[in-house]
Amino acid sequence: MLERIPRPDYLNKLVEFKDKDVIKIVTGIRRSGKSTLLDLFEDYLLKVGIKKSNILHMNMESMVFRDFLDHISFYEYVSKHIVLGEKNYLIFDELQAVTNWEKAIESFRLDFNVDIYITGSNAYLLSSEFSTLLSGRYVEIRLLPLSFKEFLTFYNFEAGVTTDDKFQKYLQFGGMPVLNQFDFNTARINETLEGIYSTVILRDVLERNKVADQALLQKLVLFLADNIGSITSPNSIANVLTAEGNISKGKLKNNFAARTIDKYIGMLHSSFIFYSVGRYDIKGKLLLKTLNKNYIVDLGFRNMLLGYRDVDRGHILENVIYLELIRRDYRVTAGKVGETEVDFVAEKPDTRLYIQVSETIAGENTRERELRPLRQISDNYEKIVLSMDKSYIKSYEGIKALNIIDFLLGK
């Protein structure tokens, strides 16, 4: 068994919600560490004095629980293991394997004194039916692959390896926790990533959807992986894939191709392979309905699919920053200011950040291009340009200039 390495930021979130009257749902791509996180939480419960008999932990994809495929048999089994008159902690991994599971969960809440924790590997777990049944009574904790800061603690590096070199490893291999057992062996890492990717496509996309064209789905994945951070629409993607011969021109009639692409993108979002970022008109203060950006959940998958290429580093770094902002609980959109674009508008209830990401702003033309959109924003929220530069200049007319690695490490 692999060593369970702590992820305190996520564990603390579960601890903060302990005994609160909401269902805790941990979502994220397969093998990102959801089950390990709940194992660590069970360890925490035992450490603070909760009796083992008051904790029921079930992984619904284990053969041990293969007979509980519907909510009725699932409810009956769990009910028999609840200690009446005491607080019980129910922990369920991959609960989407149980049909109509949400009905059982609601009954547990009504019938017993319980605190409930759930994991799931696709967003169908948060379907409209579930949201309606448990409206306002659950909280989603989105678990992502390792941040760069976590990456530094998960791996053992030889003495003398610089932080810059470690960051290059992060960009190449990504942050799936399971990879730390392979000591940066590229072949073994790619085999493992391919296995995870195939499982996600098979179990979280194809099994849950009647996909008519699996080859087209794979072409779409490759297109999105190759165009992270680019502004696209289902129609523009359909036009590109049609021009390349991946979609029959006859299917362009009545926007059939665009609708198919939109549907397939939705499937990939639901399986947490890609995340979509909408666009926000900063001056008009409204969300735009067309054109999004897509980011991949982990750069290791991108490099496995496309091959490791040290090009397009601007968008690669942008992908890293997007995931970091999500980890820090920001709501993220892409900004539009007149005819210019701001990479990220990152918001919390009490604050907002405007962020540009560039590999370098050392050249005057590049610097002016990156600063121009930020200068056009008239409000007083913080404006930041992030790059790989190591410069003594930390501000341009009030716009902060930060090194990307320093930002990721919280410096």
WOHU-V225710 format. One record per pair of residues at least 4 apart in sequence whose ideal C-beta (glycine too) atoms are under 7 Angstrom apart, sorted by sequence separation. I is the first residue (numbers start at 1). J is the second residue. D is the distance in Angstrom with one decimal. If there is no record, write none. Layout:
# WOHU-V225710
<<I J D> <I J D>>
This chain:
# WOHU-V225710
<<7 11 6.2> <8 12 5.8> <10 14 7.0> <11 15 6.3> <12 16 6.2> <13 17 6.7> <14 18 6.7> <28 32 4.3> <33 37 5.7> <34 38 6.8> <35 39 6.4> <36 40 6.4> <37 41 6.5> <38 42 6.5> <39 43 6.6> <40 44 6.6> <41 45 6.6> <42 46 6.6> <43 47 6.2> <44 48 6.4> <46 50 6.1> <50 54 5.7> <69 73 7.0> <70 74 6.7> <71 75 5.9> <72 76 6.5> <73 77 6.4> <74 78 6.4> <75 79 6.0> <76 80 6.8> <78 82 6.7> <101 105 6.2> <102 106 6.4> <103 107 6.6> <104 108 6.5> <105 109 6.8> <106 110 6.5> <107 111 5.5> <108 112 5.7> <126 130 6.0> <127 131 6.9> <128 132 6.2> <129 133 6.4> <130 134 6.1> <131 135 6.0> <134 138 5.2> <146 150 4.1> <147 151 6.8> <148 152 6.8> <150 154 6.0> <151 155 6.5> <157 161 4.4> <161 165 5.1> <163 167 6.4> <164 168 6.8> <165 169 6.9> <166 170 6.6> <167 171 6.5> <168 172 6.3> <169 173 5.9> <185 189 6.1> <186 190 6.2> <187 191 6.5> <188 192 6.4> <189 193 6.2> <190 194 6.1> <191 195 6.5> <192 196 6.6> <193 197 6.1> <194 198 6.2> <195 199 6.4> <196 200 6.4> <197 201 6.4> <198 202 6.0> <199 203 5.6> <200 204 5.0> <201 205 5.1> <202 206 5.4> <203 207 5.3> <204 208 6.5> <205 209 6.1> <213 217 6.6> <214 218 6.6> <215 219 6.5> <216 220 6.3> <217 221 6.6> <218 222 6.6> <219 223 6.3> <220 224 6.3> <221 225 6.1> <222 226 6.1> <223 227 6.0> <232 236 5.3> <234 238 6.1> <235 239 6.5> <236 240 6.7> <237 241 6.3> <238 242 6.0> <239 243 6.3> <240 244 6.4> <247 251 5.6> <252 256 6.9> <255 259 5.7> <256 260 6.3> <257 261 6.3> <258 262 6.3> <259 263 6.4> <260 264 6.3> <261 265 6.2> <262 266 6.6> <263 267 6.8> <264 268 6.7> <265 269 6.3> <266 270 6.3> <267 271 6.5> <281 285 6.9> <297 301 6.9> <299 303 6.2> <300 304 6.2> <301 305 6.2> <302 306 5.9> <303 307 6.8> <312 316 6.1> <313 317 5.9> <314 318 6.3> <315 319 6.5> <316 320 6.9> <317 321 6.4> <318 322 6.3> <319 323 6.7> <320 324 6.4> <321 325 6.4> <322 326 6.7> <323 327 6.5> <324 328 6.5> <326 330 6.8> <363 367 6.5> <364 368 6.3> <365 369 6.4> <366 370 6.4> <367 371 6.0> <368 372 6.1> <371 375 5.8> <372 376 6.8> <395 399 6.5> <402 406 5.9> <403 407 6.8> <404 408 6.4> <405 409 6.3> <6 11 6.6> <17 22 6.5> <45 50 4.1> <50 55 6.2> <60 65 5.5> <68 73 4.9> <83 88 5.8> <109 114 6.7> <120 125 3.5> <125 130 6.9> <126 131 6.3> <146 151 4.7> <161 166 6.0> <170 175 6.8> <200 205 6.8> <201 206 6.2> <202 207 6.4> <206 211 5.5> <227 232 6.4> <232 237 5.5> <241 246 4.1> <242 247 4.4> <251 256 4.8> <252 257 5.2> <268 273 4.8> <269 274 5.8> <281 286 5.3> <296 301 5.9> <303 308 4.4> <325 330 4.4> <336 341 6.1> <337 342 6.1> <347 352 4.9> <361 366 5.5> <395 400 5.8> <396 401 6.1> <402 407 5.0> <406 411 4.1> <28 34 5.5> <46 52 6.6> <67 73 6.4> <68 74 4.4> <82 88 5.1> <95 101 5.0> <108 114 5.2> <173 179 6.1> <182 188 4.4> <205 211 7.0> <211 217 5.7> <241 247 4.9> <251 257 4.9> <268 274 4.8> <269 275 6.8> <296 302 5.0> <326 332 6.4> <335 341 6.7> <346 352 6.9> <360 366 6.6> <361 367 4.1> <377 383 6.6> <394 400 6.7> <395 401 6.3> <17 24 5.3> <58 65 5.6> <182 189 5.3> <242 249 6.0> <269 276 5.7> <280 287 5.6> <281 288 5.8> <325 332 5.1> <334 341 6.7> <335 342 3.2> <345 352 6.7> <346 353 4.3> <394 401 5.6> <26 34 5.0> <108 116 6.5> <146 154 6.0> <206 214 6.8> <280 288 7.0> <358 366 6.5> <393 401 6.0> <68 77 5.7> <157 166 6.2> <238 247 6.3> <278 287 5.7> <279 288 4.4> <334 343 6.6> <345 354 6.0> <346 355 6.2> <361 370 5.4> <374 383 4.4> <14 24 6.2> <45 55 5.9> <179 189 5.3> <242 252 6.1> <247 257 5.0> <278 288 7.0> <322 332 6.3> <334 344 6.6> <335 345 4.4> <391 401 6.7> <26 37 6.2> <105 116 6.3> <173 184 6.7> <344 355 4.3> <374 385 6.9> <26 38 7.0> <78 90 6.8> <279 291 5.8> <332 344 5.6> <333 345 4.9> <342 354 5.4> <343 355 5.8> <358 370 5.0> <42 55 6.0> <179 192 6.3> <279 292 6.9> <343 356 5.2> <390 403 5.9> <126 140 6.6> <152 166 6.3> <178 192 6.4> <223 237 6.2> <278 292 5.7> <332 346 5.3> <342 356 6.4> <343 357 5.0> <356 370 4.7> <371 385 6.4> <385 399 6.0> <389 403 6.6> <42 57 5.7> <169 184 6.3> <242 257 6.3> <277 292 6.1> <370 385 5.4> <388 403 6.8> <173 189 5.7> <276 292 4.9> <277 293 4.5> <330 346 3.9> <331 347 4.8> <383 399 4.7> <384 400 4.6> <385 401 5.4> <386 402 5.5> <388 404 5.6> <176 193 6.8> <223 240 6.9> <299 316 6.5> <330 347 6.2> <356 373 6.9> <383 400 6.9> <387 404 6.4> <90 108 6.4> <223 241 6.7> <276 294 5.5> <277 295 6.8> <330 348 6.0> <356 374 6.2> <382 400 6.8> <384 402 5.9> <386 404 5.0> <148 167 6.5> <151 170 5.1> <238 257 3.8> <325 344 6.3> <329 348 6.7> <335 354 6.5> <176 196 6.8> <238 258 4.6> <274 294 5.0> <275 295 5.1> <299 319 6.3> <354 374 5.8> <274 295 6.7> <325 346 4.8> <386 407 5.6> <56 78 6.4> <148 170 5.2> <219 241 6.0> <274 296 5.8> <275 297 6.7> <322 344 6.7> <95 118 5.0> <154 177 6.5> <235 258 4.3> <238 261 4.9> <273 296 6.9> <274 297 6.8> <296 319 6.3> <321 344 6.9> <354 377 5.9> <35 59 6.6> <74 98 5.0> <88 112 6.4> <90 114 5.3> <96 120 5.1> <151 175 5.4> <234 258 4.4> <237 261 5.1> <273 297 5.7> <295 319 4.8> <361 385 6.1> <56 81 5.2> <88 113 6.5> <94 119 6.2> <95 120 5.9> <150 175 7.0> <155 180 5.5> <272 297 5.7> <318 343 5.9> <371 396 5.8> <374 399 5.2> <7 33 6.3> <11 37 6.6> <87 113 5.2> <88 114 4.8> <89 115 5.1> <90 116 4.8> <91 117 4.7> <92 118 5.1> <93 119 5.0> <94 120 6.5> <96 122 6.3> <154 180 4.7> <361 387 5.0> <10 37 5.5> <14 41 4.9> <71 98 6.3> <74 101 6.6> <86 113 6.8> <90 117 6.9> <94 121 6.3> <102 129 6.8> <106 133 5.7> <219 246 4.6> <234 261 4.3> <295 322 4.8> <354 381 6.4> <358 385 6.8> <360 387 5.4> <362 389 5.7> <70 98 6.7> <71 99 6.6> <87 115 6.7> <96 124 6.2> <102 130 4.4> <106 134 6.2> <147 175 6.8> <234 262 3.9> <295 323 7.0> <353 381 6.7> <359 387 6.4> <360 388 6.2> <361 389 6.2> <371 399 6.0> <11 40 5.5> <15 44 6.5> <54 83 5.4> <69 98 6.5> <70 99 4.7> <71 100 4.2> <75 104 4.2> <96 125 5.2> <145 174 6.2> <146 175 3.2> <352 381 4.2> <353 382 5.3> <354 383 4.6> <355 384 5.0> <356 385 4.5> <357 386 5.0> <358 387 5.0> <359 388 5.6> <360 389 5.4> <7 37 6.2> <11 41 6.3> <53 83 5.9> <68 98 6.3> <69 99 6.2> <70 100 6.4> <71 101 5.7> <74 104 5.1> <78 108 6.7> <82 112 5.2> <95 125 6.9> <145 175 3.7> <216 246 6.1> <356 386 7.0> <102 133 5.2> <145 176 5.1> <146 177 6.0> <216 247 6.7> <234 265 6.6> <342 373 4.8> <353 384 6.3> <355 386 6.3> <4 36 5.3> <54 86 5.9> <56 88 6.7> <60 92 6.3> <71 103 4.6> <75 107 5.9> <102 134 6.5> <340 372 5.9> <341 373 6.2> <342 374 6.7> <11 44 6.8> <54 87 6.5> <60 93 6.3> <61 94 4.5> <71 104 4.1> <340 373 4.0> <6 40 6.3> <54 88 5.2> <55 89 4.7> <56 90 5.3> <57 91 4.3> <58 92 5.4> <59 93 3.9> <60 94 5.1> <321 355 6.8> <4 39 6.0> <54 89 6.2> <56 91 6.9> <58 93 6.9> <59 94 6.4> <60 95 5.6> <4 40 6.2> <55 91 6.9> <61 97 5.5> <321 357 5.1> <337 373 5.0> <340 376 6.5> <60 97 4.2> <60 98 5.7> <338 376 6.2> <50 89 6.4> <318 357 4.5> <337 376 4.6> <317 357 5.4> <337 377 6.1> <220 261 6.4> <293 334 5.3> <317 359 6.2> <314 357 6.9> <45 89 5.8> <220 264 5.3> <314 358 5.9> <277 322 6.9> <314 359 5.2> <313 359 4.7> <217 264 5.4> <221 268 6.8> <288 336 6.6> <42 91 6.3> <224 274 5.6> <38 91 5.2> <280 333 4.0> <282 335 5.0> <279 333 6.4> <280 334 6.9> <282 336 6.6> <283 337 6.3> <38 93 6.4> <277 332 5.9> <278 333 5.3> <279 334 4.7> <280 335 5.5> <281 336 5.0> <282 337 5.1> <277 333 6.1> <280 336 6.8> <233 290 5.9> <277 334 5.2> <279 336 5.5> <35 93 5.1> <209 267 5.4> <233 291 5.2> <232 291 7.0> <231 291 5.1> <232 292 6.7> <282 342 6.9> <205 267 5.0> <231 293 6.0> <232 294 6.9> <205 268 6.9> <230 293 6.7> <282 345 6.8> <229 293 5.7> <280 345 5.3> <321 386 6.2> <205 271 5.3> <228 294 6.5> <229 295 6.6> <204 271 3.9> <228 295 5.4> <228 296 5.6> <224 294 5.1> <200 271 5.4> <225 296 5.7> <200 273 6.1> <228 302 6.9> <41 117 6.8> <225 302 4.7> <38 117 6.1> <225 305 5.1> <226 306 6.0> <38 119 6.2> <225 306 5.8> <23 105 6.4> <122 204 4.4> <121 204 5.6> <222 305 6.1> <35 119 6.5> <124 208 6.2> <221 305 6.8> <222 306 7.0> <324 408 5.9> <34 119 4.1> <230 315 7.0> <122 208 6.8> <229 315 3.7> <228 315 5.2> <317 404 6.0> <229 318 4.4> <229 319 6.2> <30 121 4.8> <228 319 5.0> <24 116 6.9> <26 118 7.0> <29 121 6.7> <23 116 4.7> <24 117 4.7> <25 118 4.8> <26 119 4.6> <27 120 5.5> <24 118 6.9> <23 118 6.4> <25 120 6.7> <282 377 5.8> <19 115 5.6> <27 123 6.8> <18 115 6.7> <27 125 6.5> <25 125 6.6> <14 117 6.9> <197 301 5.9> <37 143 6.4> <193 300 5.3> <197 304 6.9> <193 301 5.9> <34 143 5.5> <33 143 6.2> <194 304 5.9> <23 134 6.4> <32 143 5.5> <193 304 4.3> <32 144 6.6> <25 138 5.5> <27 140 5.9> <32 145 5.3> <23 137 6.2> <28 142 6.3> <190 304 5.0> <22 137 5.7> <23 138 4.0> <24 139 6.0> <25 140 5.1> <26 141 4.9> <27 142 5.6> <28 143 3.8> <22 138 5.6> <25 141 6.9> <27 143 6.9> <28 144 6.3> <22 139 4.9> <24 141 6.5> <26 143 5.5> <17 139 6.1> <176 298 5.9> <175 298 5.9> <174 298 4.1> <176 300 5.8> <174 299 4.6> <174 300 2.6> <173 300 5.1> <174 301 6.8> <13 141 5.4> <171 299 5.9> <10 141 6.8> <172 303 6.1> <10 143 5.8> <172 308 5.5> <7 150 6.6> <32 176 6.7> <33 177 4.8> <31 176 6.0> <171 316 6.2> <123 269 7.0> <124 270 6.0> <31 178 5.3> <123 270 4.0> <122 270 5.2> <5 154 5.8> <122 271 5.0> <122 272 7.0> <145 297 6.6> <144 297 6.9> <145 298 4.5> <31 196 4.9> <30 196 5.9> <30 199 5.9> <30 200 5.5> <29 200 6.4> <5 177 7.0> <147 324 6.2> <2 181 6.3> <144 323 5.8> <147 327 5.7> <144 326 6.6> <144 327 5.8> <142 326 6.8> <167 405 5.5> <163 405 6.1> <29 272 4.1> <28 272 5.8> <29 273 6.5> <27 272 6.9> <149 408 6.3> <148 408 4.4> <149 409 5.6> <147 408 6.9> <29 297 5.2>>
